[in-house]
Amino acid sequence: MDNFVNFLNVKILPVANKMGAQRHMMAIRKGIISTLPLTIVGSFFTIINNIPNKTVAGWLLPYKEILDIPFRYTVGILALYATFGIASSLADSYKLDKLTNGILAVLAFMISAATPINVEKNVKGVLEAGRYINIANLSASSLFASIVTGLLTVEIYRFFKERNITIKMPDGVPPEVSNSFVALIPAAFILLFFWFIRYVLNFNLTNFLSMILMPLKGVLVGNSLFGGLLTIFLITGFWTLGIHGAAIMAPITRPFWEMSIAQNMSEFASGTSANHLSTIFTEQFLQWFLWIGGAGGTLALVVLFLFSKSAYLKDLGKLAILPGLFNINEPVIFGAPIVMNPILSIPFIVAPLVTGTLSYVMTVTGVVPMMMARLPFTMPSPLAAYLSTNWSIPAMILVFVNFIIDLAIYYPFFKVFEKQQLEKE
């Protein structure tokens, strides 16, 4: 075990840290996370629009289309917001004008992803002849095109700026005006560059990236039990090394997670049953069924600490129980600690693998619906699971079953650790 930990420290940890701190990876992570308030708000409107009470549902029926609008303009065009966030974050890291780069990136993304549709005849009572954009092309399904256009736009702008291929204004001109003129030549090039690729070469960036990357999504964030367990193992494994597992995996999994929950939400809003959505292993699946009390299902360990004979563990349990109820588990991860602890690291990794397998079986057999909403991570797991699966009571019960399983798995390791702690005391 010690040799394995040393190997991870020497070989894996430096690479993981370097990857997590890489400028472009950080920009992607920050840009996508910046859309979090929108997806959470959009989720609440989806939940309101599907209240499982006939009286309330009947009262809301005349307003159903109106209540759907907030979802369409939050989750429905998620990639558009992410583009601005990614480009702004990368520009900020280069000390470039964030607003200008964000706007130019949105321009590049719109040219690449939002091809106008010609409607030549009026459709009576539906729409008039004209040119329209399908907002589905701006959804999370185009998130990889969003990432590429966001990063590439900033690099193009930086290329022109560093070589002084810009229009300079005299001293004394207000910065907002000066920045606009500085951006003229890069803006013209960006527009022509992405226009040429999409409409002259007829190269669809969104379709191309989807074709290349979707197989990876199917492995790590899809309906494969092996892929789901691999993601769980990597996240918990990094945590045991003292690295924020979800943050390290984010450059790979975050775009897939965002696409998956947005697709599930969109399908559900369009009338698909929560039992027949596209993706099982969304981030919310992990959050509510596995991460009970935080990554590793540590609420069970905190409860065991509360009844410990060790004064230290008992006090730690008292300190960690309230944050744990709201899925914040840094106090126990670094306080016990679980990090670099060969005793507690084992159940920290094994428990979510077991509960993840059970939750997968319950989902594929139709006992528990798939996730159709995104809620704040600090919401208590039973309530969040109930709301996120279209008011499913079996989903809430599954959380309690998984918690009992966590208790059973943690218990023998807790007793060994407690014995060590008592000897120290």
MIMARPA-504857 format. One record per residue (C-alpha): residue in one letter; x, y, z; residue number from 0. Coordinates in steps of 0.1 Angstrom, whole numbers, plus 5000, padded with zeros to 4 digits. Last residue first. Layout:
SITE   code      u      v      w   pos
SITE      A      X      Y      Z   NUM
...
//
This chain:
SITE   code      u      v      w   pos
SITE      E   4952   5090   5233   424
SITE      K   4975   5074   5208   423
SITE      E   4961   5039   5217   422
SITE      L   4926   5052   5214   421
SITE      Q   4934   5066   5179   420
SITE      Q   4947   5033   5167   419
SITE      K   4916   5015   5180   418
SITE      E   4894   5041   5163   417
SITE      F   4911   5034   5130   416
SITE      V   4904   4997   5133   415
SITE      K   4869   5003   5144   414
SITE      F   4863   5028   5115   413
SITE      F   4876   5002   5091   412
SITE      P   4851   4977   5103   411
SITE      Y   4822   5003   5102   410
SITE      Y   4829   5020   5068   409
SITE      I   4813   4993   5047   408
SITE      A   4782   4988   5070   407
SITE      L   4776   5025   5073   406
SITE      D   4779   5031   5036   405
SITE      I   4754   5003   5030   404
SITE      I   4730   5021   5055   403
SITE      F   4735   5053   5035   402
SITE      N   4728   5035   5003   401
SITE      V   4695   5023   5017   400
SITE      F   4687   5058   5028   399
SITE      V   4694   5073   4994   398
SITE      L   4674   5045   4977   397
SITE      I   4644   5055   4998   396
SITE      M   4645   5090   4982   395
SITE      A   4648   5075   4947   394
SITE      P   4618   5052   4955   393
SITE      I   4598   5083   4965   392
SITE      S   4603   5098   4930   391
SITE      W   4593   5135   4927   390
SITE      N   4605   5139   4891   389
SITE      T   4640   5123   4897   388
SITE      S   4657   5155   4908   387
SITE      L   4631   5164   4935   386
SITE      Y   4633   5131   4954   385
SITE      A   4671   5128   4950   384
SITE      A   4675   5164   4963   383
SITE      L   4653   5157   4993   382
SITE      P   4672   5125   5002   381
SITE      S   4706   5141   4995   380
SITE      P   4704   5172   5016   379
SITE      M   4708   5203   4994   378
SITE      T   4744   5216   4994   377
SITE      F   4750   5205   4958   376
SITE      P   4725   5231   4945   375
SITE      L   4699   5214   4922   374
SITE      R   4700   5202   4886   373
SITE      A   4669   5185   4872   372
SITE      M   4660   5154   4852   371
SITE      M   4680   5127   4869   370
SITE      M   4670   5091   4859   369
SITE      P   4640   5073   4874   368
SITE      V   4643   5047   4901   367
SITE      V   4627   5012   4899   366
SITE      G   4631   5012   4862   365
SITE      T   4654   4982   4860   364
SITE      V   4682   5003   4846   363
SITE      T   4679   5027   4875   362
SITE      M   4678   5003   4904   361
SITE      V   4707   4984   4888   360
SITE      Y   4727   5017   4885   359
SITE      S   4719   5026   4921   358
SITE      L   4732   4992   4933   357
SITE      T   4764   4996   4913   356
SITE      G   4769   5031   4925   355
SITE      T   4763   5020   4961   354
SITE      V   4791   4994   4958   353
SITE      L   4815   5017   4940   352
SITE      P   4806   5045   4963   351
SITE      A   4816   5024   4994   350
SITE      V   4848   5010   4979   349
SITE      I   4867   5043   4975   348
SITE      F   4861   5059   5009   347
SITE      P   4860   5024   5023   346
SITE      I   4897   5019   5013   345
SITE      S   4909   5054   5021   344
SITE      L   4899   5050   5058   343
SITE      I   4927   5025   5066   342
SITE      P   4954   5036   5041   341
SITE      N   4952   5072   5053   340
SITE      M   4969   5095   5028   339
SITE      V   4938   5117   5029   338
SITE      I   4911   5103   5050   337
SITE      P   4922   5124   5080   336
SITE      A   4903   5125   5104   335
SITE      G   4904   5162   5098   334
SITE      F   4914   5165   5061   333
SITE      I   4885   5143   5048   332
SITE      V   4864   5149   5078   331
SITE      P   4864   5187   5077   330
SITE      E   4864   5187   5039   329
SITE      N   4830   5169   5039   328
SITE      I   4805   5194   5027   327
SITE      N   4774   5175   5016   326
SITE      F   4748   5196   5035   325
SITE      L   4743   5170   5062   324
SITE      G   4781   5167   5063   323
SITE      P   4785   5204   5071   322
SITE      L   4763   5198   5102   321
SITE      I   4779   5165   5112   320
SITE      A   4816   5176   5109   319
SITE      L   4821   5194   5142   318
SITE      K   4803   5169   5163   317
SITE      G   4820   5140   5144   316
SITE      L   4854   5157   5150   315
SITE      D   4846   5159   5187   314
SITE      K   4838   5121   5188   313
SITE      L   4869   5113   5168   312
SITE      Y   4891   5132   5192   311
SITE      A   4875   5118   5223   310
SITE      S   4879   5083   5210   309
SITE      K   4851   5060   5223   308
SITE      S   4832   5068   5190   307
SITE      F   4795   5074   5188   306
SITE      L   4797   5107   5169   305
SITE      F   4825   5092   5148   304
SITE      L   4802   5066   5134   303
SITE      V   4778   5094   5122   302
SITE      V   4808   5111   5105   301
SITE      L   4817   5079   5088   300
SITE      A   4782   5075   5074   299
SITE      L   4782   5111   5062   298
SITE      T   4814   5103   5043   297
SITE      G   4797   5089   5012   296
SITE      G   4831   5090   4993   295
SITE      A   4825   5125   4980   294
SITE      G   4802   5145   5002   293
SITE      G   4776   5138   5029   292
SITE      I   4759   5113   5007   291
SITE      W   4781   5114   4976   290
SITE      L   4766   5082   4961   289
SITE      F   4729   5086   4954   288
SITE      W   4725   5124   4954   287
SITE      Q   4758   5137   4940   286
SITE      L   4768   5107   4918   285
SITE      F   4734   5107   4900   284
SITE      Q   4736   5145   4899   283
SITE      E   4769   5144   4880   282
SITE      T   4751   5123   4853   281
SITE      F   4757   5086   4852   280
SITE      I   4722   5075   4839   279
SITE      T   4720   5094   4806   278
SITE      S   4695   5096   4778   277
SITE      L   4661   5097   4795   276
SITE      H   4636   5069   4797   275
SITE      N   4626   5066   4833   274
SITE      A   4621   5104   4836   273
SITE      S   4594   5100   4809   272
SITE      T   4600   5121   4778   271
SITE      G   4576   5151   4774   270
SITE      S   4597   5178   4759   269
SITE      A   4607   5191   4794   268
SITE      F   4620   5156   4801   267
SITE      E   4641   5156   4770   266
SITE      S   4655   5190   4777   265
SITE      M   4663   5181   4813   264
SITE      N   4681   5149   4802   263
SITE      Q   4700   5168   4775   262
SITE      A   4711   5195   4800   261
SITE      I   4721   5168   4825   260
SITE      S   4742   5150   4799   259
SITE      M   4758   5181   4783   258
SITE      E   4769   5195   4816   257
SITE      W   4783   5162   4828   256
SITE      F   4802   5157   4795   255
SITE      P   4817   5192   4796   254
SITE      R   4827   5186   4833   253
SITE      T   4842   5151   4827   252
SITE      I   4875   5157   4811   251
SITE      P   4886   5192   4824   250
SITE      A   4866   5183   4856   249
SITE      M   4886   5152   4866   248
SITE      I   4910   5172   4887   247
SITE      A   4882   5193   4901   246
SITE      A   4861   5163   4909   245
SITE      G   4890   5146   4927   244
SITE      H   4901   5176   4948   243
SITE      I   4936   5163   4955   242
SITE      G   4947   5151   4990   241
SITE      L   4958   5117   4977   240
SITE      T   4926   5101   4990   239
SITE      W   4907   5126   4969   238
SITE      F   4924   5114   4938   237
SITE      G   4912   5079   4943   236
SITE      T   4877   5091   4951   235
SITE      I   4874   5109   4917   234
SITE      L   4892   5081   4898   233
SITE      F   4871   5053   4913   232
SITE      I   4838   5071   4906   231
SITE      T   4848   5078   4870   230
SITE      L   4858   5041   4865   229
SITE      L   4825   5030   4882   228
SITE      G   4805   5051   4857   227
SITE      G   4826   5037   4827   226
SITE      F   4822   5001   4838   225
SITE      L   4784   5005   4844   224
SITE      S   4780   5020   4810   223
SITE      N   4750   5043   4806   222
SITE      G   4769   5076   4799   221
SITE      V   4795   5098   4815   220
SITE      L   4829   5080   4815   219
SITE      V   4825   5055   4786   218
SITE      G   4798   5071   4765   217
SITE      K   4814   5105   4769   216
SITE      L   4846   5090   4755   215
SITE      P   4827   5077   4724   214
SITE      M   4811   5112   4721   213
SITE      L   4845   5129   4716   212
SITE      I   4853   5123   4679   211
SITE      M   4818   5123   4663   210
SITE      S   4807   5151   4686   209
SITE      L   4838   5172   4677   208
SITE      F   4830   5168   4640   207
SITE      N   4792   5175   4644   206
SITE      T   4799   5207   4663   205
SITE      L   4826   5219   4639   204
SITE      N   4805   5216   4608   203
SITE      F   4828   5221   4578   202
SITE      N   4810   5235   4548   201
SITE      L   4844   5247   4534   200
SITE      V   4828   5280   4524   199
SITE      Y   4801   5281   4550   198
SITE      R   4816   5268   4582   197
SITE      I   4853   5272   4577   196
SITE      F   4850   5304   4558   195
SITE      W   4826   5320   4583   194
SITE      F   4850   5310   4612   193
SITE      F   4879   5327   4596   192
SITE      L   4860   5357   4582   191
SITE      L   4845   5366   4616   190
SITE      I   4877   5360   4634   189
SITE      F   4897   5381   4609   188
SITE      A   4872   5410   4611   187
SITE      A   4872   5409   4649   186
SITE      P   4910   5408   4651   185
SITE      I   4911   5439   4628   184
SITE      L   4885   5458   4648   183
SITE      A   4895   5448   4683   182
SITE      V   4919   5476   4689   181
SITE      F   4892   5500   4678   180
SITE      S   4868   5487   4705   179
SITE      N   4896   5487   4731   178
SITE      S   4902   5524   4725   177
SITE      V   4865   5533   4729   176
SITE      E   4863   5514   4762   175
SITE      P   4896   5528   4773   174
SITE      P   4885   5565   4768   173
SITE      V   4907   5583   4743   172
SITE      G   4933   5604   4761   171
SITE      D   4963   5590   4742   170
SITE      P   4956   5586   4705   169
SITE      M   4939   5554   4691   168
SITE      K   4957   5524   4678   167
SITE      I   4943   5502   4652   166
SITE      T   4956   5466   4656   165
SITE      I   4983   5443   4642   164
SITE      N   5005   5452   4671   163
SITE      R   5022   5417   4670   162
SITE      E   5011   5409   4706   161
SITE      K   4976   5422   4699   160
SITE      F   4971   5402   4667   159
SITE      F   4982   5369   4682   158
SITE      R   4962   5376   4714   157
SITE      Y   4930   5380   4694   156
SITE      I   4937   5347   4676   155
SITE      E   4944   5330   4710   154
SITE      V   4912   5345   4725   153
SITE      T   4891   5333   4696   152
SITE      L   4906   5298   4697   151
SITE      L   4897   5293   4733   150
SITE      G   4861   5303   4730   149
SITE      T   4856   5286   4696   148
SITE      V   4870   5253   4709   147
SITE      I   4850   5254   4742   146
SITE      S   4817   5264   4725   145
SITE      A   4822   5237   4698   144
SITE      F   4826   5213   4727   143
SITE      L   4794   5226   4743   142
SITE      S   4772   5222   4712   141
SITE      S   4750   5195   4727   140
SITE      A   4748   5218   4758   139
SITE      S   4723   5240   4738   138
SITE      L   4730   5266   4712   137
SITE      N   4720   5243   4683   136
SITE      A   4687   5236   4701   135
SITE      I   4681   5274   4697   134
SITE      N   4672   5268   4660   133
SITE      I   4679   5301   4643   132
SITE      Y   4653   5316   4620   131
SITE      R   4652   5333   4586   130
SITE      G   4619   5345   4573   129
SITE      A   4583   5333   4564   128
SITE      E   4559   5337   4593   127
SITE      L   4553   5313   4622   126
SITE      V   4528   5290   4638   125
SITE      G   4492   5302   4632   124
SITE      K   4495   5297   4595   123
SITE      V   4529   5285   4585   122
SITE      N   4541   5313   4562   121
SITE      K   4562   5303   4533   120
SITE      E   4599   5305   4526   119
SITE      V   4613   5294   4560   118
SITE      N   4651   5297   4557   117
SITE      I   4671   5282   4586   116
SITE      P   4701   5302   4600   115
SITE      T   4732   5282   4609   114
SITE      A   4738   5286   4647   113
SITE      A   4769   5265   4654   112
SITE      S   4800   5279   4637   111
SITE      I   4788   5315   4631   110
SITE      M   4772   5317   4666   109
SITE      F   4804   5303   4682   108
SITE      A   4826   5329   4664   107
SITE      L   4803   5358   4674   106
SITE      V   4801   5345   4710   105
SITE      A   4839   5343   4710   104
SITE      L   4841   5379   4698   103
SITE      I   4818   5391   4726   102
SITE      G   4838   5373   4753   101
SITE      N   4871   5386   4739   100
SITE      T   4859   5422   4740    99
SITE      L   4845   5419   4775    98
SITE      K   4876   5402   4789    97
SITE      D   4901   5428   4776    96
SITE      L   4935   5410   4778    95
SITE      K   4955   5402   4809    94
SITE      Y   4964   5368   4795    93
SITE      S   4946   5350   4824    92
SITE      D   4917   5375   4819    91
SITE      A   4914   5365   4783    90
SITE      L   4911   5328   4793    89
SITE      S   4883   5336   4817    88
SITE      S   4865   5358   4793    87
SITE      A   4867   5332   4765    86
SITE      I   4854   5305   4788    85
SITE      G   4826   5326   4802    84
SITE      F   4814   5339   4768    83
SITE      T   4814   5304   4753    82
SITE      A   4796   5290   4784    81
SITE      Y   4767   5314   4779    80
SITE      L   4762   5303   4743    79
SITE      A   4766   5266   4752    78
SITE      L   4738   5268   4778    77
SITE      I   4712   5279   4752    76
SITE      G   4683   5256   4764    75
SITE      V   4697   5254   4800    74
SITE      T   4689   5290   4806    73
SITE      Y   4667   5305   4779    72
SITE      R   4647   5274   4773    71
SITE      F   4643   5267   4810    70
SITE      P   4630   5303   4817    69
SITE      I   4605   5298   4788    68
SITE      D   4589   5266   4800    67
SITE      L   4568   5284   4826    66
SITE      I   4552   5304   4798    65
SITE      E   4543   5272   4779    64
SITE      K   4528   5256   4811    63
SITE      Y   4508   5286   4821    62
SITE      P   4474   5272   4811    61
SITE      L   4483   5239   4828    60
SITE      L   4494   5255   4862    59
SITE      W   4460   5251   4879    58
SITE      G   4456   5216   4865    57
SITE      A   4491   5207   4878    56
SITE      V   4482   5221   4912    55
SITE      T   4451   5200   4914    54
SITE      K   4466   5169   4899    53
SITE      N   4496   5169   4922    52
SITE      P   4529   5155   4908    51
SITE      I   4545   5190   4902    50
SITE      N   4559   5189   4867    49
SITE      N   4562   5226   4857    48
SITE      I   4575   5235   4891    47
SITE      I   4603   5209   4887    46
SITE      T   4612   5223   4852    45
SITE      F   4612   5258   4866    44
SITE      F   4635   5247   4894    43
SITE      S   4659   5232   4869    42
SITE      G   4662   5265   4849    41
SITE      V   4673   5282   4881    40
SITE      I   4700   5256   4887    39
SITE      T   4711   5257   4851    38
SITE      L   4714   5295   4851    37
SITE      P   4733   5296   4885    36
SITE      L   4758   5270   4872    35
SITE      T   4767   5289   4840    34
SITE      S   4799   5303   4856    33
SITE      I   4810   5267   4862    32
SITE      I   4814   5262   4824    31
SITE      G   4837   5293   4821    30
SITE      K   4857   5285   4852    29
SITE      R   4864   5249   4841    28
SITE      I   4872   5258   4805    27
SITE      A   4894   5287   4816    26
SITE      M   4912   5264   4841    25
SITE      M   4919   5239   4814    24
SITE      H   4932   5266   4791    23
SITE      R   4957   5279   4817    22
SITE      Q   4969   5246   4830    21
SITE      A   4965   5244   4868    20
SITE      G   4945   5211   4868    19
SITE      M   4968   5195   4843    18
SITE      K   4999   5205   4863    17
SITE      N   4983   5191   4895    16
SITE      A   4973   5158   4878    15
SITE      V   5008   5154   4863    14
SITE      P   5025   5161   4896    13
SITE      L   5002   5137   4915    12
SITE      I   5005   5108   4891    11
SITE      K   5042   5098   4891    10
SITE      V   5057   5106   4924     9
SITE      N   5027   5108   4947     8
SITE      L   5009   5079   4929     7
SITE      F   5040   5057   4931     6
SITE      N   5044   5066   4968     5
SITE      V   5008   5056   4975     4
SITE      F   5014   5023   4957     3
SITE      N   5046   5017   4976     2
SITE      D   5028   5024   5009     1
SITE      M   5000   5000   5000     0
//
